[in-house]
Structure formats: C-alpha cells, structure tokens
C-alpha cells in the first residue's frame, strides 16, 4: 500500500487531526474536507502541494479523492492519517504553517495605503467576477447590491467608530451572501478580520470575533464558518497574508502589491477576490484621503 506524506498543515488542521477520528465531510476533484467527531465545526481540508497553505489546509505530496465519499471514516494514530482504510498519510516530517508576521509602517502608513489602494483598484477592475449586465431581478444583481451595501456598512463602522463599538447588526447582510463553498460575503468578512489582526487593531478584531461567533453559525455553512473562526485568530490562506505583507511593506514601487493582489484574485473561483475586497475595506478606512465608495465593484 502506497504511503504519502504531509508537507504542511495549519493550526486548525492540526487540532482536527489530534482529535483522533472523524468522517469525510465533503469531496471535490482534488481535495476533501475531513470532520472531527469531537470538535465543532472541526473541519480541515486535505489536498496535494498545489493546495494553498492555510490554517485549515493539509498539503500532501500525493493525494487522490476519487475513491472517497462523504461519511467515510478517517483516524489519526501514531503520526499516521488513514482515510477510508486505504490511504495512509505519514505526518512525521510535516511542518506547521504559520501566517506571516507583519510590521506596521508607522508615519508613512496613510501615504503607502493610498498608493496601494490605487494599485489594487486597477487589479480588481480587471478581475471583477460580478455580472454587471445582469437584469435587476436576477440573483446576481441582488447579490451584488447586498455585498456592496454590506461593505459600506463595514467601512462606515470602521471610519465612524474606529471599530470600538459593537458591530452593527445590519452587517449580517454579508453572512452567507453569495454562492460557493465559502460565500462572497463571508470571504469579505474574513479578509477584513485577518487584516485587522495583522494591523494589531485588537478591539476591532475582538468586536468582529464576538459578532461572527454569535451570528455566523446560523447564517452560513459549516465549512465557511470554520474558515471564519480561523480568521478570528488572524489566519487565512497564505496568499492573503502575502498581500497584506506587501501593502504594509510597500514603498514607491508597487510591483509587489500588484503581483500579490493578482495572485490572491486568482485563488479559488472567487474567494480570493472577495477576501481582497475585505482587506481593502480596512485599508481604505485607515486612509484619510479616501472617500466612502458608492460601489466597490
């Protein structure tokens, strides 16, 4: 029986494995979500090294999901993960993935953010995933309106109160809004949350975390909630952290910001794009020369 090896895994994924046992929760072309029997939501995602590193992700050197099905049993014992009794994965030499630690750019912060905002706007404009030609009665049109309204509520709260007050209840417009494994509205919230943690905005992050834990479980999917909980700890996919790092370390040369923004936009079917928009809501709220948008896309 061929054995593969884990290359990296995030902290949330480590917690799931160490719980000992569970079931396959969802199966996709090249990945599968595993659920713990003992943790809630207790989810992690396993796939090959092409899977982006992140808090929930387990990257392995060889993995196929075509023989797996929902509710197959997995267990973890003696540093070995076995899925459906036929796919042993050694964990002995794996490294634990951690988000990049960033430093705030102090006195040049507003100037740097403003330049990066212009750079990212050019990227998102060429990468928009919303159908602008959709009819006013279409699901796509209603979703885009709801997402834009949610981002306005989020940015207004950050600007007016500096995030020092409880999150306005109207922000629930974002939770579960959109199609996909992680709805667009959830990706926006995750992007914003992770950025506030990176910027050491402790009270803002705490208020958002309280709100997510109170409201998200009943308004979004279990998989998306697992990603939101990781965001509460300041952790998301590596491409998002690399983007935040590029903005906080940007100088007059914006090439790194543009490159990292494009790479994030290309992550997933749309989750990277919307996480980028969420991060930019936070950066915009901190840049005094930026007006409040009527529409973000």
Secondary structure, 3 states (H helix, E strand, C coil): CCCEEEEEECHHHHHHHHCCEEEEEEECCCEEEEEECCCCCCEEEEEECCCCCCCCEEEECCCCCCCCCCCCEEEEECCEEEECCCEEEECCCCEECCCCCCCCCHHHHHHHHHHHHHHHHHHHHHCCCCCCCCCCCCHHHHHHHHHHHHHHHHHHHHHHHCCCCCCCHHHHHCCCCCCCCCCHHHHHHHHHHHHHHHCCCHHHHHHHHHHHHHHHHHCCCHHHHHHHHHHHCCCCCHHHHHHHHHHHCCCCCCHHHHHHHHHHHCCCCCHHHHHHHHHHHHHHHCCCCCCCCCCCC
